Amino acid sequence: MPIEPDPSRVAAVLTRLDALREVLGEAEDDVLAALVVTGEPLAQRVLDDWLDQVADTLRAVGEAADALAPTLTRFRGGGVSHVGVVEAAAGDDAEARR
């Protein structure tokens, strides 16, 4: 019989995944806002391509976090939705700090 992960650890991971996704979204916006005009066609293309790759990487990491969350939520127990898991985890963290 497989051993399931500790629900409190799953909740903590889900909370961190939510924070990660939020930071990644902000970082992607910041990178795309950083597109500047260099005035040199070759340099502009290199810069644009590099910034596009950074934004694509941030997006891919966010998508991986999105894909992982439903699997982890299943181990939280009780059929609670992901949003409920995050709220419960925040409460668990607050209790742990007391």
C-alpha positions as CSV (number, residue, x, y, z in Angstrom):
1,M,0.0,0.0,0.0
2,P,1.6,3.3,-1.0
3,I,2.3,5.9,1.6
4,E,0.6,9.3,1.0
5,P,2.2,12.6,1.7
6,D,1.5,14.4,4.9
7,P,-1.5,16.7,4.2
8,S,0.0,19.6,6.1
9,R,3.1,19.5,4.0
10,V,1.0,19.3,0.9
11,A,-0.9,22.4,2.0
12,A,2.4,24.2,2.6
13,V,3.7,23.2,-0.9
14,L,0.4,24.4,-2.5
15,T,0.8,27.7,-0.7
16,R,4.3,28.1,-2.0
17,L,3.2,27.2,-5.5
18,D,0.5,29.9,-5.4
19,A,3.1,32.4,-4.3
20,L,5.5,31.2,-7.0
21,R,2.8,31.5,-9.7
22,E,2.1,35.1,-8.6
23,V,5.7,36.1,-8.7
24,L,6.2,34.4,-12.1
25,G,3.3,36.3,-13.5
26,E,4.7,39.6,-12.2
27,A,8.2,38.8,-13.5
28,E,6.8,37.9,-16.9
29,D,5.0,41.2,-17.1
30,D,8.2,43.1,-16.0
31,V,10.3,41.3,-18.6
32,L,7.8,42.1,-21.4
33,A,7.7,45.7,-20.2
34,A,11.5,45.9,-20.4
35,L,11.4,45.7,-24.2
36,V,13.4,48.6,-25.3
37,V,14.3,50.1,-28.7
38,T,18.0,50.0,-29.3
39,G,18.0,51.6,-32.7
40,E,20.3,48.8,-34.1
41,P,18.4,46.1,-35.9
42,L,20.7,43.2,-35.1
43,A,21.0,44.2,-31.4
44,Q,17.3,44.8,-31.3
45,R,16.6,41.3,-32.6
46,V,19.0,39.6,-30.2
47,L,17.5,41.6,-27.2
48,D,13.9,40.8,-28.3
49,D,14.7,37.1,-28.7
50,W,16.4,36.9,-25.4
51,L,13.6,38.7,-23.5
52,D,11.0,36.4,-25.3
53,Q,13.0,33.4,-24.1
54,V,13.0,34.7,-20.6
55,A,9.2,35.3,-20.7
56,D,8.6,31.9,-22.2
57,T,10.7,30.2,-19.5
58,L,8.8,32.1,-16.7
59,R,5.5,31.1,-18.4
60,A,6.6,27.4,-18.6
61,V,7.5,27.3,-15.0
62,G,4.1,28.8,-14.1
63,E,2.4,26.2,-16.2
64,A,4.3,23.4,-14.5
65,A,3.2,24.8,-11.1
66,D,-0.4,24.9,-12.4
67,A,-0.2,21.3,-13.6
68,L,1.2,20.1,-10.3
69,A,-1.4,21.8,-8.0
70,P,-4.3,19.5,-8.9
71,T,-2.3,16.4,-8.2
72,L,-1.1,17.8,-4.8
73,T,-4.6,18.9,-3.9
74,R,-5.8,15.3,-4.2
75,F,-3.5,14.4,-1.3
76,R,-4.8,17.2,0.9
77,G,-7.9,15.1,1.6
78,G,-11.5,15.8,2.0
79,G,-12.1,16.8,-1.7
80,V,-11.3,20.4,-0.9
81,S,-10.8,22.7,-3.9
82,H,-7.4,24.2,-4.4
83,V,-8.5,27.6,-3.2
84,G,-9.8,26.0,0.0
85,V,-6.5,24.2,0.4
86,V,-4.6,27.4,0.1
87,E,-6.8,29.1,2.7
88,A,-6.6,26.2,5.0
89,A,-2.8,26.1,4.6
90,A,-2.6,29.8,5.5
91,G,-4.5,29.1,8.6
92,D,-2.3,26.1,9.4
93,D,0.8,28.3,9.0
94,A,-0.6,30.9,11.3
95,E,-1.4,28.3,14.0
96,A,2.1,26.8,13.6
97,R,3.7,30.3,14.3
98,R,1.8,30.7,17.6
